[in-house]
Amino acid sequence: MNKAMNATLSEQGFRLEHDLLGDKQVPAAAYYGVHTVRALENFPLTGQPVSHYPDLVVALADIKQAAARANHELGILDEVHCVAICAACDDLRAGLLHDQFPISLIQGGAGTSTNMNANEVISNRALEIMGHAKGDYAHLHPNEHVNLSQSTNDVYPTALKLATLRGIAVLLERMQSLASAFEVKANEFSGLLKVGRTQLQDAVPMTLGQEFQTYAVMIREDILRLCEAMPLIREINLGATAIGTGINTQPEYAAAVCKHLATITRQPFVTAPNLIEATQDCGAFVQLSGVLKRIAVKLSKVCNDLRLLSSGPCAGFGEINLPPVQAGSSIMPGKVNPVIPELVNQIAFEVIGNDLTITMAAEGGQLQLNAFEPIIAHSMFNSVNHLAQACRTLEEKCVRGITANPDRLREHLDRSIVLVTALNPYIGYHHATDVAREALDSGRRVYDIVLERGLVSREVLDELLRPEALTAPRYPITGALVQ
């Protein structure tokens, strides 16, 4: 290209770059280059660009910096280029230039466009640091320097894993906080006796505190399951390059780049024992997604319970009150809906759907590479991030403000025949059945019918129906059983 044409393009706000398909105009101010421009044209898809996922941008910067350090350590990248590349990566980690990742996260090419986007942004920022113009790749090239010893096929899955780990750290924190909030409520409600239910029918007594303690335990169980899945995500295939054979790398490179990445990220990464297998197998993502689905299912179940327990307030269970956060109807004055649990339910539906997407994408790989990791990334990031936000919203806008309705709890207990089950070992199944039938037919309390029939003394009955006795294992009271 002659100087006159170059000057004309510059006046128009463009520069000319060249790739396999020929010349292409690139906005002069852009840090990205020709490969990113073509990806913008080819994948005008979701409205959620790579920049929408800052953890992924930072992960790419971490990997490129680790590669530069490893290559410099091995003597194949000089200090000037290494320093400039590392400085550019530091800028990305500081949150700069994220807007220079405009392409859709969902894309063809197994993530090649995202990797090339990162190479171009880092290269052009490094050129700027070195005192050269953007696009002057003779001094520092996106592929020959920034992508040295790498392929999309080892950079991209490693970036996905690193970004996912950072998201999981936030999710774990949110889950722990939500579990603690349920535990606070469990302690607050520990003395409130209520009807337990199975199959939506009256069962046996329990406390509202026991009900809420269960939710804390459920969430903490899934915290453990999530922690168990994390070591699989820390096994990476950096150094595999194209298909896992390590072509175009030095024998020491895989170990060196893993060491530097672990230092930069403070994550205990390990190199996969078989890089060919690790490059084509997405099983770790399937495993993690399954845990995320488990979390979603259980959170949704908890929210179903909260909606039931707060239903009414007059014609439903009405045993607890959820904090009102907005008006519930455009036509029914005074109506307030359980919108926060409903939000979490919908996030759970999304995560369950994402799990199926990840499963099919992992299954769809062929031979030495899985080309569908971009949709795995999109689904995984949304599942992790949305679950974290759901936990936070549920805690802050719902659980912390839940109150109990003691009078309603007592009313349900008094009107129910659940106490008969507790008396069964003492008055016998036959008598218990007769008492239950009369209570149902007459609407009278079980307590009054038992006393009227003289099945046990008032003193013994009061002891049998203490909340502590009704909600935990106990030994039979000697002499209480009717002969």
C-alpha positions in Angstrom: 0.0 0.0 0.0 1.5 3.4 -1.0 1.9 6.3 1.4 -0.9 8.3 -0.2 -3.5 5.6 0.3 -2.3 5.1 3.8 -2.7 8.8 4.5 -6.2 8.8 3.0 -7.3 5.9 5.1 -5.8 7.6 8.2 -7.8 10.8 7.4 -10.9 8.6 7.2 -10.2 7.1 10.6 -9.0 3.7 9.4 -5.9 1.6 9.0 -5.4 -1.3 6.6 -4.5 -4.8 7.9 -4.0 -8.0 6.0 -4.9 -11.6 6.7 -5.5 -14.9 4.9 -8.4 -13.5 3.0 -6.8 -10.2 2.0 -6.8 -6.6 3.1 -9.4 -5.2 5.5 -10.0 -1.7 6.9 -9.7 -1.5 10.7 -10.8 1.6 12.8 -7.5 3.5 13.4 -8.2 3.9 17.1 -9.0 0.3 17.7 -6.7 -2.0 19.6 -8.2 -5.0 17.9 -7.3 -5.9 14.3 -8.4 -7.6 11.1 -9.4 -11.0 12.7 -11.7 -9.2 15.1 -13.3 -7.2 12.3 -14.1 -10.3 10.4 -15.5 -12.0 13.5 -17.8 -8.9 14.0 -19.1 -9.4 10.5 -19.4 -13.2 10.8 -21.0 -13.5 14.3 -23.6 -10.7 14.8 -25.4 -12.8 17.3 -26.2 -12.4 21.0 -25.7 -8.8 22.0 -23.4 -10.2 24.7 -19.8 -9.7 23.5 -16.7 -11.1 25.1 -16.4 -7.8 27.0 -19.6 -8.7 28.9 -17.5 -11.4 30.7 -14.6 -9.5 32.3 -13.3 -12.7 34.0 -12.7 -14.2 30.6 -10.8 -11.1 29.3 -8.7 -11.1 32.5 -8.1 -14.9 32.1 -6.8 -14.4 28.6 -4.5 -11.7 29.8 -3.2 -14.0 32.6 -2.5 -16.8 30.0 -0.8 -14.5 27.5 1.4 -13.1 30.3 2.3 -16.6 31.6 3.2 -17.6 28.0 5.4 -14.6 27.5 7.2 -15.3 30.8 7.7 -19.0 29.9 8.9 -18.2 26.4 11.4 -15.6 27.8 12.6 -18.1 30.4 13.2 -20.6 27.7 15.1 -18.1 25.6 12.7 -17.8 22.6 11.2 -14.4 23.4 13.5 -11.4 24.1 13.1 -9.2 27.1 11.9 -6.1 25.2 8.9 -8.0 23.8 8.3 -9.9 27.0 8.2 -6.7 29.1 5.8 -5.0 26.6 3.5 -7.9 26.4 3.3 -8.3 30.2 2.7 -4.6 30.6 -0.2 -4.8 28.1 -1.6 -7.8 30.0 -1.4 -5.8 33.2 -3.6 -3.2 31.7 -6.2 -5.7 30.8 -6.1 -7.1 34.3 -6.6 -3.6 35.6 -9.9 -3.4 33.7 -8.5 -1.3 30.8 -9.4 -2.0 27.1 -12.2 -4.5 27.8 -14.3 -2.6 25.3 -11.9 -3.8 22.7 -13.4 -7.3 22.9 -16.6 -6.6 20.9 -17.3 -10.0 19.3 -20.0 -12.4 20.3 -18.9 -15.0 22.9 -20.9 -17.5 20.8 -19.0 -18.0 17.6 -17.8 -20.6 15.2 -14.1 -21.7 15.1 -13.7 -23.2 18.6 -12.9 -19.8 20.1 -10.3 -18.8 17.5 -11.8 -15.4 17.1 -11.6 -14.7 20.8 -8.0 -15.8 21.0 -7.1 -13.7 18.0 -8.9 -10.7 19.5 -6.8 -11.1 22.6 -3.6 -11.4 20.6 -4.4 -8.2 18.6 -5.4 -6.1 21.6 -2.4 -7.1 23.6 -0.1 -6.7 20.6 -1.4 -3.2 19.8 -1.2 -2.0 23.4 2.3 -3.4 23.6 3.3 -1.6 20.4 1.9 1.6 22.0 4.0 1.0 25.1 7.1 0.5 22.9 6.4 3.8 21.1 5.1 2.3 17.8 1.8 2.8 16.0 -1.1 0.4 16.2 -0.9 -2.1 13.4 2.9 -1.8 13.0 3.3 -5.5 13.6 6.8 -5.6 12.2 7.9 -4.6 15.7 5.6 -7.0 17.7 3.2 -9.4 16.0 -0.1 -10.8 17.4 0.7 -14.3 16.3 4.4 -14.5 16.2 5.0 -12.9 19.6 1.8 -12.7 21.7 0.6 -16.2 20.5 4.1 -17.8 20.6 4.0 -21.5 21.7 0.2 -21.4 21.8 -2.9 -22.4 19.9 -6.5 -21.4 20.5 -7.0 -25.1 21.4 -5.0 -24.8 24.6 -5.5 -21.1 25.4 -9.3 -21.0 25.1 -10.2 -24.0 27.3 -7.7 -22.8 29.9 -9.2 -19.3 29.8 -12.7 -20.8 30.3 -11.5 -22.8 33.3 -9.7 -19.8 34.9 -12.7 -17.5 34.3 -15.1 -20.2 35.7 -12.9 -20.6 38.8 -13.2 -16.9 39.6 -16.9 -17.0 39.1 -17.2 -20.0 41.4 -15.3 -18.1 44.1 -18.0 -15.5 44.1 -20.8 -18.1 44.0 -19.3 -20.0 47.0 -19.2 -16.7 49.0 -22.9 -15.9 48.1 -24.0 -19.5 49.0 -22.2 -19.4 52.3 -23.9 -16.0 53.1 -27.3 -17.3 52.1 -26.9 -20.4 54.2 -25.9 -18.2 57.2 -29.0 -16.1 56.7 -31.2 -19.2 56.8 -29.4 -20.3 59.9 -30.2 -17.0 61.6 -33.8 -17.5 60.8 -33.7 -21.0 62.1 -32.5 -19.8 65.5 -35.1 -17.1 65.5 -37.9 -19.6 64.8 -36.6 -22.4 66.9 -39.4 -22.3 69.5 -42.3 -22.1 67.0 -44.2 -25.4 66.7 -46.0 -26.1 63.4 -47.4 -28.8 61.2 -44.9 -30.7 59.1 -46.2 -31.8 55.7 -45.6 -34.6 53.3 -47.2 -34.7 49.8 -48.8 -31.4 50.8 -50.8 -33.2 53.5 -50.5 -32.8 57.3 -47.8 -35.1 58.7 -46.2 -34.7 62.1 -45.1 -31.7 64.2 -41.9 -29.9 63.8 -40.6 -26.4 64.5 -40.3 -23.6 62.0 -36.7 -23.4 63.0 -36.1 -27.0 61.9 -37.7 -26.2 58.6 -35.3 -23.2 58.0 -32.3 -25.1 59.4 -32.9 -27.7 56.6 -32.4 -25.0 54.0 -29.1 -24.0 55.5 -27.9 -27.6 55.5 -29.1 -28.1 51.9 -27.1 -25.1 50.7 -24.0 -26.1 52.6 -24.1 -29.6 51.2 -23.9 -28.1 47.7 -21.0 -25.9 48.8 -19.1 -29.1 49.5 -20.1 -30.6 46.1 -18.9 -27.5 44.3 -15.6 -27.5 46.1 -15.2 -31.2 45.1 -15.6 -30.3 41.4 -13.0 -27.5 41.4 -9.8 -29.7 41.1 -11.1 -30.9 37.7 -11.2 -27.3 36.5 -7.7 -26.7 37.7 -6.3 -29.3 35.3 -5.3 -27.5 32.2 -3.9 -28.3 28.7 -1.6 -25.3 28.2 1.3 -26.6 26.1 -0.9 -28.9 24.0 -1.1 -26.4 21.1 -3.2 -27.7 18.2 -4.2 -31.2 19.2 -2.2 -32.1 22.3 1.1 -33.1 20.8 2.8 -29.9 21.8 3.9 -29.0 18.3 5.9 -25.7 18.0 6.8 -25.7 21.7 9.9 -26.6 23.6 9.8 -29.7 25.7 9.9 -27.7 28.9 7.2 -25.2 27.9 4.1 -26.9 29.3 5.6 -27.1 32.8 7.0 -23.6 32.6 3.7 -21.9 31.4 1.7 -23.8 34.1 4.1 -22.7 36.8 3.9 -19.0 35.7 0.1 -19.1 35.3 -0.2 -20.6 38.9 2.0 -17.8 40.2 0.1 -15.0 38.4 -3.4 -16.3 39.3 -2.6 -17.9 42.7 -4.5 -21.0 41.5 -2.9 -24.4 42.0 -3.1 -25.4 38.3 -1.7 -28.7 37.1 -0.9 -29.8 33.6 -3.1 -32.6 32.4 -1.3 -36.0 32.3 -2.3 -36.6 28.7 -2.6 -33.4 26.6 -4.2 -35.1 23.6 -7.0 -36.3 25.8 -7.3 -33.0 27.6 -7.6 -31.1 24.4 -10.7 -33.0 23.1 -12.4 -33.9 26.4 -14.9 -31.5 27.9 -15.9 -33.8 30.8 -14.8 -31.4 33.5 -17.3 -28.8 32.2 -20.0 -31.5 32.2 -19.2 -32.5 35.8 -19.2 -28.9 37.0 -22.4 -28.1 35.2 -24.1 -31.0 36.8 -23.2 -29.6 40.2 -24.5 -26.2 39.2 -27.8 -27.9 38.1 -28.0 -29.6 41.5 -27.6 -26.2 43.2 -30.3 -24.7 41.0 -32.7 -27.5 41.6 -32.3 -27.3 45.4 -32.5 -23.5 45.4 -35.7 -23.7 43.4 -37.2 -26.2 45.8 -36.4 -23.9 48.7 -38.1 -21.1 46.9 -41.1 -23.3 46.1 -41.4 -23.8 49.9 -41.1 -20.1 50.7 -43.9 -19.4 48.2 -46.2 -22.1 49.7 -45.4 -21.1 53.4 -46.2 -17.5 52.7 -49.2 -18.1 50.4 -52.4 -16.3 51.1 -52.1 -14.3 53.2 -55.7 -15.1 54.0 -56.6 -18.2 51.9 -53.2 -19.9 51.9 -50.8 -21.3 54.4 -49.8 -17.9 55.7 -47.3 -19.3 58.2 -44.5 -16.8 57.2 -44.4 -13.4 55.7 -42.0 -12.5 52.9 -40.8 -8.9 52.9 -42.9 -6.9 50.3 -40.7 -5.4 47.6 -43.2 -4.2 45.1 -46.9 -4.0 44.3 -48.2 -7.2 42.9 -50.9 -6.3 40.5 -52.1 -3.6 38.1 -55.8 -4.6 38.9 -55.9 -6.0 42.4 -55.1 -3.4 45.0 -53.1 -4.5 48.0 -51.8 -7.7 46.3 -48.1 -8.5 46.9 -46.4 -11.4 45.1 -43.4 -13.5 46.1 -41.4 -12.0 43.2 -37.9 -12.8 44.7 -38.5 -16.5 45.0 -40.1 -16.4 41.5 -36.9 -14.8 40.2 -34.7 -17.5 41.7 -37.1 -20.2 40.2 -36.5 -18.8 36.8 -32.8 -18.6 37.2 -32.9 -22.3 38.2 -34.8 -23.1 35.0 -32.1 -21.3 33.0 -29.3 -23.2 34.7 -31.0 -26.6 34.1 -31.4 -25.7 30.4 -27.7 -24.6 30.3 -26.7 -27.9 31.7 -28.4 -29.7 28.8 -26.6 -27.3 26.4 -23.2 -28.0 27.9 -23.9 -31.7 27.8 -24.8 -31.7 24.1 -21.9 -29.4 23.3 -19.4 -31.7 25.1 -21.0 -34.8 23.3 -20.7 -33.0 20.0 -16.9 -32.9 19.8 -15.2 -34.9 17.1 -11.8 -36.5 17.1 -9.0 -34.3 18.5 -11.0 -31.1 19.3 -14.3 -29.9 20.6 -15.4 -27.0 18.4 -18.3 -26.1 20.6 -16.5 -24.6 23.7 -17.9 -21.1 23.0 -21.4 -22.2 23.8 -20.1 -24.1 26.8 -18.5 -20.8 27.9 -21.6 -18.8 27.4 -23.8 -21.3 29.3 -21.3 -21.9 32.1 -20.6 -18.3 32.8 -24.3 -17.4 32.8 -25.1 -20.3 35.1 -22.3 -19.4 37.6 -22.9 -15.6 37.5 -26.7 -15.8 37.6 -26.7 -18.3 40.5 -24.4 -16.0 42.5 -26.7 -13.1 41.9 -29.7 -15.2 42.7 -28.3 -16.2 46.0 -27.4 -12.6 46.9 -30.8 -11.3 45.9 -32.7 -14.1 47.8 -30.7 -13.4 50.9 -30.8 -9.6 50.9 -34.4 -9.0 49.6 -36.2 -12.0 51.0 -34.6 -14.3 53.6 -33.3 -11.5 56.0 -36.8 -10.0 56.2 -38.9 -13.1 56.7 -41.1 -13.1 59.7 -43.3 -15.8 61.3 -47.0 -15.8 62.0 -47.1 -17.7 65.4 -50.9 -17.5 65.7 -51.4 -19.1 62.2 -48.9 -21.8 63.1 -50.8 -22.6 66.3 -54.1 -22.5 64.5 -53.0 -25.0 61.9 -51.5 -27.3 64.7 -54.7 -27.1 66.8 -57.0 -27.9 63.8 -54.8 -30.7 62.6 -54.8 -34.4 63.6 -50.9 -34.6 63.4 -50.7 -34.9 67.2 -52.3 -38.3 67.0 -49.2 -39.7 65.4 -47.1 -38.5 68.4 -49.6 -40.2 70.8 -49.7 -43.5 68.8 -47.0 -45.2 71.0 -48.9 -44.3 74.1 -52.6 -44.8 73.3 -52.2 -47.4 70.6 -53.0 -47.4 66.9 -56.7 -48.4 67.4 -57.4 -45.6 69.8 -55.4 -43.1 67.8 -57.4 -43.9 64.7 -60.7 -43.3 66.5 -59.5 -40.0 67.9 -58.3 -38.9 64.5 -61.7 -39.8 62.9 -63.6 -37.9 65.5 -61.3 -34.9 65.3 -61.8 -34.7 61.5 -65.6 -35.2 61.7 -66.2 -32.8 64.6 -63.5 -30.2 64.1 -62.6 -30.6 67.8 -59.0 -30.6 69.0 -57.2 -33.9 69.4 -56.1 -32.8 72.9 -59.6 -32.4 74.1 -60.9 -35.7 72.7 -58.0 -37.6 74.3 -58.7 -36.1 77.7 -62.4 -36.7 77.3 -61.9 -40.4 76.6 -59.5 -40.7 79.5 -56.8 -42.2 77.4 -54.0 -40.5 79.3 -54.0 -38.0 82.2 -53.7 -34.3 81.5 -50.2 -34.3 83.2 -49.0 -37.1 80.9 -50.6 -35.5 77.8 -49.0 -32.2 78.4 -45.6 -33.9 78.8 -46.2 -35.9 75.5 -47.1 -32.7 73.6 -44.2 -30.5 74.7 -42.5 -29.0 71.6 -39.2 -30.6 72.5 -40.9 -34.0 72.8 -42.7 -33.7 69.5 -39.8 -32.7 67.4 -37.0 -35.1 68.4 -36.5 -38.8 69.3 -37.6 -39.8 72.8 -38.1 -42.8 75.1 -41.7 -43.8 75.9 -43.1 -42.5 79.2 -43.4 -45.5 81.5 -47.0 -46.4 82.3 -48.5 -44.0 79.7 -49.6 -46.8 77.3 -53.3 -47.7 77.5 -53.9 -51.4 77.9 
